[in-house]
C-alpha cells in the first residue's frame, strides 16, 4: 500500500506512533492558527471601525497573508519532522512563530494608528 506523500513515507522506518501523532497535532495547530488569522482579517474588514482605508487594507492583507502562509509552513514542517523521525535525525530549526508575532504587532500598530487618526 502506498502512502502520501511518498517522499516522506518511503524513507527510513516507522517511528513510534505517539511521535507521529504529536507531529500531526502540531500541523493541525498551524491550520487552526491560519483559520484564526483569516477570520481576524475578515472581521477587521467587515466591522465599521472608522480606520482609514489604506491602513485597513494593509492590516487585512497582513492577516490574510499570514493566514495563507501558516498552513503552507505547517505542511513543510510536518514533512521535514516526519522524515527526521523516520531517519533518526534531529529536527530542523524552530518554527517561524516570530513572523506571526511581528505581523500581529504590525497590524496592532496600523489599527491603533488608524483609530487614533479617526
DAMOCOR-V297193 format. One record per pair of residues at least 24 apart in sequence whose C-alpha atoms are under 10 Angstrom apart, sorted by sequence separation. I is the first residue (numbers start at 1). J is the second residue. If there is no record, write none. Layout:
BEGIN
i->[I	I]
j->[J	J]
END
This chain:
BEGIN
i->[38	39	40	41	37	38	39	41	37	38	41	70	36	37	38	40	70	36	37	38	39	34	35	37	38	70	34	37	38	70	34	35	36	37	69	34	35	33	34	35	37	66	67	33	34	66	32	34	35	31	34	35	30	31	33	34	63	66	32	33	34	62	65	66	30	31	32	30	31	34	63	29	30	31	62	63	29	30	31	62	27	28	30	31	63	27	30	31	59	62	63	27	29	30	59	62	27	28	61	27	28	30	59	60	26	27	58	59	26	27	58	59	24	27	28	59	23	24	26	27	56	59	60	26	27	55	58	59	25	57	58	23	24	55	56	23	24	55	56	23	54	55	24	55	20	23	24	52	55	56	23	51	52	55	51	54	55	20	50	51	52	53	19	20	23	49	51	52	19	37	51	52	50	51	20	49	50	51	52	19	20	41	49	50	51	52	15	33	37	44	50	51	14	15	50	14	15	16	49	8	9	13	15	16	8	11	12	14	15	7	8	11	12	13	14	15	8	9	10	11	12	13	14	15	5	8	9	11	12	13	8	11	12	13	7	8	10	11	12	9	8	8]
j->[62	63	64	65	62	63	64	66	63	64	67	96	63	64	65	67	97	64	65	66	67	63	64	66	67	99	64	67	68	100	65	66	67	68	100	66	67	66	67	68	70	99	100	67	68	100	67	69	70	67	70	71	67	68	70	71	100	103	70	71	72	100	103	104	69	70	71	70	71	74	103	70	71	72	103	104	71	72	73	104	70	71	73	74	106	71	74	75	103	106	107	72	74	75	104	107	73	74	107	74	75	77	106	107	74	75	106	107	75	76	107	108	74	77	78	109	74	75	77	78	107	110	111	78	79	107	110	111	78	110	111	77	78	109	110	78	79	110	111	79	110	111	81	112	78	81	82	110	113	114	82	110	111	114	111	114	115	81	111	112	113	114	81	82	85	111	113	114	82	100	114	115	114	115	85	114	115	116	117	85	86	107	115	116	117	118	82	100	104	111	117	118	82	83	118	83	84	85	118	78	79	83	85	86	79	82	83	85	86	79	80	83	84	85	86	87	81	82	83	84	85	86	87	88	79	82	83	85	86	87	83	86	87	88	83	84	86	87	88	86	86	87]
END
